[in-house]
């Protein structure tokens, strides 16, 4: 990546993205965050310069800087991503840690985070704004819709379909061929052996509705 990156969000997700970019020797120009307590501070020697609507800095996007959206809430990430596309005609770049593994035959949308040790296997597909935690696995031909979050160490097995905005907790296992509905939530450490409807929360081994 030739241009430096501006990260929108300087909390835990911003720290993870910053680490991923610096692991690849990508320069991060600054971070922006709406928490006034974080502004005018530094994060790993990179300045937090203003809020996520700082037009003086955002006008650098597309010409001099790339952008990554790292706000914690998926609705906020979606809103900021839409704003960037509409007002600045830019899409967030992907943040892939140097110790993450993404197959050359995988398909990634925009603004995805692939953490250290995570694996995205051949013919897997990620939409936009997905967060793949450390050491998580997205196996062959699994498909994740937009804004899916996969926790640390979770395993999404082959041919699994995960709907938009779903959350897969740390250490969870979704067995091959299962469908996870939009905005469904899978608790940490659960083993999912059957389809999960949209908006449902499941937990346990085997995972059951709670």
BAFI-3210 file (N, C-alpha, C; in Angstrom, 3 decimals, decimal comma, padded with zeros to 6 digits):
// residues 210
n [1|2|3|4|5|6|7|8|9|10|11|12|13|14|15|16|17|18|19|20|21|22|23|24|25|26|27|28|29|30|31|32|33|34|35|36|37|38|39|40|41|42|43|44|45|46|47|48|49|50|51|52|53|54|55|56|57|58|59|60|61|62|63|64|65|66|67|68|69|70|71|72|73|74|75|76|77|78|79|80|81|82|83|84|85|86|87|88|89|90|91|92|93|94|95|96|97|98|99|100|101|102|103|104|105|106|107|108|109|110|111|112|113|114|115|116|117|118|119|120|121|122|123|124|125|126|127|128|129|130|131|132|133|134|135|136|137|138|139|140|141|142|143|144|145|146|147|148|149|150|151|152|153|154|155|156|157|158|159|160|161|162|163|164|165|166|167|168|169|170|171|172|173|174|175|176|177|178|179|180|181|182|183|184|185|186|187|188|189|190|191|192|193|194|195|196|197|198|199|200|201|202|203|204|205|206|207|208|209|210]
n.u [000,852|000,740|-000,013|-000,331|-002,423|-005,504|-007,070|-010,292|-011,386|-010,138|-010,077|-010,260|-010,605|-009,453|-006,821|-006,161|-006,358|-004,385|-002,106|-002,154|-001,728|000,825|002,338|002,781|004,382|003,002|002,333|000,638|-001,135|-002,690|-005,037|-008,564|-011,059|-014,188|-014,262|-013,467|-011,500|-009,541|-008,543|-005,853|-003,903|-001,516|-001,246|000,498|002,645|001,455|-000,442|-003,627|-005,849|-008,291|-011,912|-014,166|-015,390|-013,819|-013,307|-011,123|-009,061|-010,257|-010,497|-008,158|-008,452|-008,433|-006,734|-004,269|-004,275|-005,355|-008,196|-009,423|-012,118|-012,693|-014,491|-016,243|-018,932|-021,105|-023,153|-022,311|-019,918|-020,956|-022,425|-020,380|-018,860|-020,669|-020,895|-018,270|-018,183|-020,209|-019,652|-016,916|-016,151|-014,664|-013,636|-013,217|-010,010|-008,751|-007,555|-005,025|-003,306|000,220|000,776|-001,531|-003,436|-004,496|-006,016|-005,031|-007,125|-009,354|-012,136|-012,486|-014,370|-014,602|-012,868|-012,376|-011,128|-008,455|-007,113|-004,043|-002,757|-005,159|-007,078|-008,140|-009,572|-009,175|-011,406|-013,210|-015,483|-015,791|-017,849|-018,307|-016,634|-016,159|-015,008|-012,393|-011,215|-008,176|-006,435|-008,727|-010,687|-011,795|-013,189|-012,852|-014,857|-016,710|-019,053|-019,301|-021,480|-021,937|-020,399|-020,031|-018,921|-016,291|-015,116|-012,032|-010,188|-012,409|-014,082|-015,158|-016,567|-016,293|-018,361|-020,229|-022,740|-022,987|-025,075|-025,755|-024,312|-024,095|-022,861|-020,197|-019,048|-015,940|-013,902|-015,990|-017,507|-018,665|-020,289|-019,730|-021,595|-023,730|-026,209|-026,181|-028,282|-029,065|-027,853|-027,830|-026,596|-023,888|-022,842|-019,768|-017,498|-019,401|-020,872|-022,094|-024,493|-026,724|-028,924|-029,227|-031,730|-032,407|-031,591|-031,577|-030,230|-027,804|-026,353|-023,935|-023,126|-024,480|-025,210|-027,946|-031,058|-031,271]
n.v [-001,189|002,069|004,651|006,432|005,576|006,611|005,971|005,482|005,620|004,907|003,114|-000,186|-001,717|-000,013|-000,068|-002,726|-002,687|-000,786|-002,180|-004,260|-002,893|-001,705|-004,001|-004,712|-002,745|-000,502|002,909|004,663|007,515|009,005|008,641|008,951|009,864|009,950|010,323|012,730|012,569|010,994|012,402|014,379|012,844|010,107|006,959|004,158|005,663|007,005|009,776|010,734|012,646|014,058|014,202|011,763|013,085|015,052|017,297|018,567|016,722|014,469|015,251|014,531|011,982|009,416|010,712|011,406|009,784|006,578|004,910|003,395|001,958|001,748|001,735|000,652|-000,239|-001,940|-000,686|001,948|001,650|000,942|003,285|005,254|004,191|004,375|007,163|007,847|006,771|008,196|010,970|011,286|009,552|007,203|003,918|001,926|000,440|-002,941|-004,406|-006,384|-008,484|-009,136|-011,679|-012,981|-015,171|-015,198|-016,766|-016,720|-017,301|-016,592|-014,326|-010,961|-008,227|-004,754|-002,977|-004,930|-006,639|-008,644|-010,464|-011,189|-014,412|-015,385|-017,240|-017,240|-019,229|-020,958|-019,976|-018,978|-016,373|-012,997|-010,296|-006,775|-004,924|-006,928|-008,511|-010,407|-012,294|-012,871|-015,825|-017,060|-019,087|-019,128|-021,273|-023,305|-022,202|-021,049|-018,424|-015,094|-012,534|-008,908|-007,002|-008,975|-010,433|-012,316|-013,998|-014,364|-017,280|-018,698|-021,077|-021,255|-023,467|-025,356|-024,306|-022,951|-020,485|-017,185|-014,726|-011,187|-008,934|-010,749|-012,304|-014,194|-015,818|-015,839|-018,726|-020,336|-022,946|-023,536|-025,922|-027,648|-026,486|-025,277|-022,698|-019,387|-016,946|-013,454|-010,998|-012,779|-014,297|-016,052|-017,675|-017,539|-020,223|-022,033|-024,828|-025,110|-026,925|-026,922|-024,988|-021,469|-019,196|-015,835|-013,080|-014,584|-015,786|-018,107|-020,680|-022,909|-026,512|-029,067|-025,994|-024,055|-022,259|-019,307]
n.w [000,000|-001,012|-000,134|003,006|005,878|007,301|010,298|011,397|014,486|017,633|019,676|021,099|018,716|016,856|017,765|017,180|014,364|013,786|014,648|012,783|010,335|010,804|011,084|008,516|007,628|006,794|006,702|009,178|009,158|010,988|013,727|014,213|016,542|018,264|020,966|023,173|025,102|024,050|021,936|020,643|021,800|021,833|020,159|020,351|019,376|017,284|016,276|017,707|016,226|015,945|015,574|014,039|012,004|010,998|008,688|007,524|007,693|006,524|003,904|002,731|001,892|-000,581|-002,334|-001,067|001,152|002,424|003,962|006,966|008,694|012,047|014,160|017,101|017,112|014,906|013,461|013,476|012,039|009,562|008,951|008,832|006,750|004,601|004,498|003,738|001,182|-000,135|000,258|-000,141|-002,086|-001,638|-000,597|002,325|002,999|003,240|006,265|006,962|008,961|009,089|009,978|009,457|007,320|004,090|001,498|-001,932|-003,512|-002,160|-001,596|-000,915|000,319|001,056|003,664|005,618|008,530|009,243|011,643|013,554|012,984|011,996|009,559|006,258|004,059|000,853|-001,693|000,112|001,133|001,939|002,866|003,165|005,746|007,678|010,696|011,651|014,160|016,182|015,295|014,336|012,055|008,760|006,768|003,741|001,065|002,766|003,492|004,402|005,127|004,947|007,592|009,549|012,581|013,840|016,523|018,475|017,747|016,845|014,698|011,493|009,602|006,450|003,721|005,257|005,757|006,695|007,905|007,389|009,688|011,784|014,815|015,906|018,591|020,559|020,172|019,315|017,344|014,162|012,443|009,309|006,519|007,874|008,322|009,374|010,509|009,662|011,900|013,982|017,038|018,320|021,120|023,067|022,696|021,856|020,063|016,984|015,408|013,911|011,777|012,447|013,110|011,863|013,966|016,295|019,416|020,360|022,419|023,872|023,835|022,224|020,465|021,610|021,590|023,583]
ca.u [000,000|001,643|-000,448|-000,597|-003,811|-006,169|-007,965|-011,419|-011,590|-008,863|-010,257|-009,639|-010,582|-008,453|-005,501|-005,938|-006,104|-003,074|-001,103|-002,144|-001,072|002,257|003,007|003,110|005,142|002,138|002,340|-000,651|-000,974|-003,275|-006,326|-009,606|-012,010|-015,160|-014,052|-012,584|-010,371|-008,502|-008,006|-004,591|-003,022|-000,859|-001,497|001,679|003,420|000,688|-001,339|-005,083|-005,838|-009,574|-013,048|-014,334|-015,997|-012,871|-013,287|-009,779|-008,281|-010,944|-010,315|-006,953|-008,776|-008,559|-005,611|-003,025|-004,425|-006,406|-008,954|-009,975|-013,123|-012,444|-015,366|-016,620|-020,312|-021,242|-024,007|-021,449|-019,012|-021,741|-022,743|-019,167|-018,488|-021,574|-020,509|-017,025|-018,488|-021,070|-019,077|-015,508|-015,960|-013,635|-014,045|-012,160|-009,118|-008,684|-006,434|-004,670|-002,057|001,261|000,702|-002,786|-003,286|-005,649|-005,745|-005,144|-008,395|-010,458|-012,693|-012,739|-014,912|-013,837|-012,908|-012,317|-009,977|-007,990|-006,166|-002,881|-003,039|-006,431|-006,965|-009,269|-009,156|-009,473|-012,796|-014,046|-015,929|-016,152|-018,436|-017,646|-016,649|-016,094|-013,916|-011,964|-010,361|-006,926|-006,456|-010,000|-010,591|-012,923|-012,735|-013,112|-016,199|-017,593|-019,408|-019,706|-022,076|-021,354|-020,364|-019,993|-017,800|-015,881|-014,232|-010,741|-010,172|-013,625|-013,892|-016,294|-016,175|-016,568|-019,721|-021,111|-023,224|-023,245|-025,835|-025,266|-024,325|-024,071|-021,720|-019,752|-018,216|-014,613|-013,830|-017,154|-017,313|-019,861|-019,953|-019,850|-022,899|-024,750|-026,557|-026,383|-029,086|-028,637|-027,868|-027,823|-025,448|-023,439|-022,064|-018,391|-017,289|-020,530|-020,725|-023,348|-024,666|-027,961|-029,122|-029,654|-032,536|-032,030|-031,845|-031,615|-028,997|-027,647|-025,199|-023,778|-022,664|-024,707|-025,793|-029,401|-031,608|-031,364]
ca.v [000,000|003,215|005,803|006,198|005,269|007,252|005,021|006,089|004,828|004,758|002,268|-001,504|-002,114|000,836|-000,578|-003,948|-002,292|-000,128|-003,235|-004,981|-002,070|-001,535|-005,284|-004,733|-001,506|000,532|004,101|005,198|008,970|009,390|008,055|009,899|009,244|010,917|010,500|013,885|012,214|010,364|013,355|015,030|011,900|009,219|005,533|003,498|006,713|007,590|010,755|010,772|014,067|014,752|013,284|011,021|013,959|016,143|017,450|018,954|015,499|013,561|015,678|013,869|010,629|009,155|011,291|011,277|008,794|005,574|004,985|002,170|002,276|000,862|002,024|-000,608|-000,616|-002,231|000,332|003,105|001,342|001,032|004,683|005,950|003,670|004,989|008,567|007,922|006,492|009,227|012,317|011,333|008,566|006,233|002,747|001,540|-000,640|-004,075|-004,421|-007,806|-008,602|-009,885|-013,077|-013,559|-015,903|-015,084|-017,451|-015,920|-017,648|-016,065|-013,068|-010,014|-006,918|-003,603|-002,625|-006,096|-006,769|-010,023|-010,329|-012,079|-015,831|-015,768|-017,900|-017,187|-020,302|-020,869|-019,841|-018,315|-015,063|-012,027|-009,065|-005,561|-004,593|-008,090|-008,526|-011,781|-012,194|-013,627|-017,292|-017,573|-019,758|-019,115|-022,401|-023,359|-021,924|-020,367|-017,084|-014,152|-011,306|-007,666|-006,636|-010,155|-010,445|-013,658|-013,833|-015,041|-018,730|-019,334|-021,822|-021,262|-024,572|-025,280|-024,143|-022,231|-019,177|-016,335|-013,568|-009,837|-008,429|-011,812|-012,326|-015,537|-015,567|-016,460|-020,157|-021,069|-023,776|-023,688|-027,091|-027,460|-026,415|-024,603|-021,326|-018,478|-015,846|-012,066|-010,457|-013,844|-014,255|-017,364|-017,460|-018,009|-021,634|-022,865|-025,683|-024,942|-028,086|-026,744|-023,611|-020,490|-018,162|-014,428|-012,382|-015,502|-015,995|-019,502|-020,910|-024,254|-027,602|-028,289|-024,672|-023,994|-020,921|-018,838]
ca.w [000,000|-001,164|000,651|004,434|006,223|008,436|010,949|012,107|015,684|018,338|020,838|020,942|017,312|016,222|018,152|016,403|012,974|013,766|014,729|011,512|009,316|011,089|010,867|007,085|007,353|006,234|007,545|009,624|009,283|012,269|014,065|014,590|017,453|018,769|022,401|023,353|025,972|023,235|020,967|021,005|022,484|020,886|020,293|019,767|018,704|016,182|016,900|017,577|015,875|015,973|015,538|012,786|010,990|010,770|007,234|007,093|007,516|005,609|002,509|002,227|001,461|-002,000|-003,075|-000,300|002,218|002,450|005,212|007,548|009,706|013,191|015,295|017,737|016,808|013,474|012,844|013,269|010,930|008,322|008,693|008,399|005,434|003,631|004,381|002,967|-000,227|-000,712|000,307|-000,546|-003,154|-001,279|000,174|003,253|002,615|004,159|007,199|007,088|009,715|008,386|010,408|009,004|006,056|003,200|000,241|-003,156|-004,142|-001,348|-002,097|000,171|000,001|001,551|005,082|006,489|009,416|009,425|012,756|013,586|013,112|011,365|008,260|005,323|003,159|-000,573|-002,127|001,120|000,670|002,969|002,361|003,633|007,161|008,578|011,672|011,899|015,322|016,171|015,207|013,820|010,756|007,828|005,953|002,297|000,538|003,723|003,035|005,442|004,592|005,459|009,024|010,431|013,515|014,232|017,664|018,507|017,814|016,321|013,452|010,569|008,731|005,014|003,181|006,184|005,317|007,856|007,462|007,663|011,056|012,786|015,741|016,282|019,753|020,620|020,401|018,803|016,160|013,333|011,623|007,868|005,872|008,679|007,956|010,506|009,994|009,880|013,270|014,991|017,935|018,783|022,322|023,103|022,957|021,419|018,884|016,244|014,536|013,144|011,326|013,446|012,449|012,019|015,239|017,435|020,167|020,769|023,292|024,409|022,990|021,004|020,705|021,672|021,794|024,964]
c.u [000,891|001,262|-000,571|-002,095|-004,268|-007,165|-009,050|-011,785|-010,260|-009,015|-009,743|-009,559|-009,559|-007,043|-005,166|-005,615|-004,734|-001,962|-001,004|-001,434|000,436|003,021|003,433|003,885|004,326|002,111|000,908|-000,458|-001,494|-004,501|-007,278|-010,598|-012,925|-015,068|-013,024|-011,369|-009,223|-007,844|-006,793|-003,744|-002,301|-001,206|-000,356|002,472|002,741|-000,336|-002,822|-005,430|-007,179|-010,704|-013,241|-015,027|-015,111|-012,638|-011,901|-008,903|-008,933|-010,769|-009,030|-007,260|-008,917|-007,411|-004,293|-003,081|-005,533|-007,125|-009,377|-010,921|-013,026|-013,271|-015,970|-017,987|-020,488|-022,130|-023,204|-020,483|-019,736|-022,027|-021,529|-018,731|-019,366|-021,233|-019,250|-017,291|-019,254|-020,366|-017,658|-015,166|-014,786|-014,269|-012,911|-011,305|-009,246|-007,434|-006,122|-003,323|-001,060|001,254|-000,685|-002,570|-004,579|-005,287|-005,878|-006,450|-009,596|-010,919|-013,030|-013,350|-014,005|-013,936|-012,923|-011,042|-009,670|-006,865|-005,028|-003,309|-004,332|-006,172|-008,264|-008,893|-009,618|-010,978|-013,750|-014,385|-016,342|-016,760|-017,631|-017,682|-016,642|-014,869|-013,594|-010,899|-009,106|-007,172|-007,814|-009,783|-011,899|-012,552|-013,225|-014,594|-017,190|-017,858|-019,918|-020,264|-021,444|-021,441|-020,553|-018,772|-017,546|-014,828|-012,963|-010,911|-011,417|-013,316|-015,200|-015,952|-016,671|-018,060|-020,710|-021,500|-023,586|-023,898|-025,277|-025,391|-024,316|-022,787|-021,438|-018,729|-016,881|-014,703|-015,011|-016,764|-018,653|-019,560|-020,331|-021,303|-023,994|-024,981|-026,853|-027,111|-028,531|-028,846|-028,040|-026,556|-025,150|-022,501|-020,675|-018,337|-018,399|-020,154|-022,064|-023,473|-025,927|-028,111|-029,641|-030,459|-031,995|-032,447|-031,879|-030,232|-028,950|-026,365|-025,160|-023,257|-023,574|-025,422|-027,316|-029,833|-031,632|-032,228]
c.v [001,244|004,377|005,449|006,055|006,150|006,246|005,781|005,196|004,538|003,941|000,861|-001,961|-001,291|000,373|-001,826|-003,621|-001,643|-001,171|-004,000|-004,182|-001,973|-002,842|-005,448|-003,495|-000,467|001,706|004,490|006,673|009,463|008,527|009,183|009,184|010,316|011,122|011,604|013,554|011,587|011,327|014,086|014,170|011,097|007,776|004,816|004,451|007,301|008,543|010,474|012,250|014,777|013,744|012,699|011,839|015,160|016,319|017,856|017,731|014,561|013,974|015,106|012,517|010,525|009,685|011,033|010,180|007,794|005,690|003,593|002,562|001,260|001,265|000,718|-001,127|-000,814|-001,213|001,600|002,866|001,447|002,486|005,456|005,485|004,277|006,458|008,722|007,703|007,636|010,587|012,399|010,343|007,624|005,077|002,379|000,399|-001,787|-003,968|-005,882|-007,910|-009,459|-011,361|-013,679|-014,233|-015,819|-015,734|-016,503|-016,214|-017,322|-014,745|-012,181|-008,734|-005,822|-003,492|-003,789|-006,083|-008,247|-009,965|-011,341|-013,529|-016,298|-016,361|-017,716|-018,104|-020,070|-020,875|-019,407|-016,917|-014,213|-010,808|-007,860|-005,494|-005,757|-007,996|-009,978|-011,738|-013,050|-015,130|-017,879|-018,179|-019,591|-020,109|-022,299|-023,137|-021,403|-018,954|-016,256|-012,905|-010,085|-007,586|-007,832|-010,046|-011,879|-013,515|-014,656|-016,549|-019,435|-020,035|-021,848|-022,308|-024,407|-025,134|-023,511|-020,896|-018,367|-015,038|-012,248|-009,478|-009,487|-011,735|-013,770|-015,357|-016,284|-017,953|-020,966|-021,884|-023,891|-024,807|-026,857|-027,429|-025,707|-023,184|-020,535|-017,252|-014,470|-011,660|-011,533|-013,727|-015,669|-017,132|-018,072|-019,499|-022,556|-023,723|-025,699|-026,064|-027,981|-025,268|-022,733|-019,399|-016,755|-013,911|-013,310|-015,589|-017,446|-019,649|-022,380|-025,241|-028,811|-026,974|-024,736|-022,574|-020,566|-017,586]
c.w [000,000|-000,260|002,133|004,690|007,379|008,996|011,703|013,289|016,354|019,616|020,506|019,488|016,525|016,527|017,338|014,951|012,838|013,783|013,411|010,422|009,567|010,918|009,412|006,649|006,601|007,211|007,898|009,928|010,619|012,522|014,414|015,502|018,034|020,280|022,620|024,205|025,195|022,260|021,531|021,941|021,408|021,199|019,583|018,872|017,470|016,788|016,666|017,426|015,967|015,947|014,140|011,696|010,684|009,272|006,714|006,857|006,505|004,142|001,896|001,599|-000,052|-002,831|-002,349|000,748|001,902|003,792|005,653|008,666|010,839|014,399|015,796|017,291|015,303|012,767|012,559|012,120|009,598|007,950|008,185|007,011|004,344|003,413|003,526|001,481|-000,875|-000,802|-000,246|-001,656|-002,883|-000,507|001,118|002,700|003,617|005,023|007,516|007,782|008,942|008,770|010,195|007,656|005,254|001,870|-000,945|-003,888|-003,251|-001,954|-000,912|-000,381|000,547|003,067|006,040|007,332|009,604|010,455|012,664|013,788|012,481|009,979|007,484|004,168|001,717|-000,836|-001,019|000,620|001,864|002,293|002,804|005,160|008,117|009,482|011,993|012,993|015,228|016,169|014,819|012,434|009,995|006,735|004,502|001,984|001,582|003,209|004,210|004,777|005,269|006,990|009,961|011,331|013,974|015,322|017,581|018,613|017,328|014,994|012,679|009,513|007,296|004,724|004,166|005,564|006,555|007,374|007,968|009,145|012,135|013,615|016,131|017,399|019,721|020,903|019,921|017,572|015,438|012,340|010,164|007,417|006,637|008,165|009,229|009,978|010,332|011,340|014,345|015,824|018,440|019,958|022,260|023,426|022,505|020,216|018,171|015,221|013,683|012,779|012,465|012,743|012,694|013,391|016,463|018,094|020,621|021,584|023,684|023,388|023,194|021,308|020,646|021,956|023,287|025,027]
res [x|x|x|x|x|x|x|x|x|x|x|x|x|x|x|x|x|x|x|x|x|x|x|x|x|x|x|x|x|x|x|x|x|x|x|x|x|x|x|x|x|x|x|x|x|x|x|x|x|x|x|x|x|x|x|x|x|x|x|x|x|x|x|x|x|x|x|x|x|x|x|x|x|x|x|x|x|x|x|x|x|x|x|x|x|x|x|x|x|x|x|x|x|x|x|x|x|x|x|x|x|x|x|x|x|x|x|x|x|x|x|x|x|x|x|x|x|x|x|x|x|x|x|x|x|x|x|x|x|x|x|x|x|x|x|x|x|x|x|x|x|x|x|x|x|x|x|x|x|x|x|x|x|x|x|x|x|x|x|x|x|x|x|x|x|x|x|x|x|x|x|x|x|x|x|x|x|x|x|x|x|x|x|x|x|x|x|x|x|x|x|x|x|x|x|x|x|x|x|x|x|x|x|x|x|x|x|x|x|x]
***
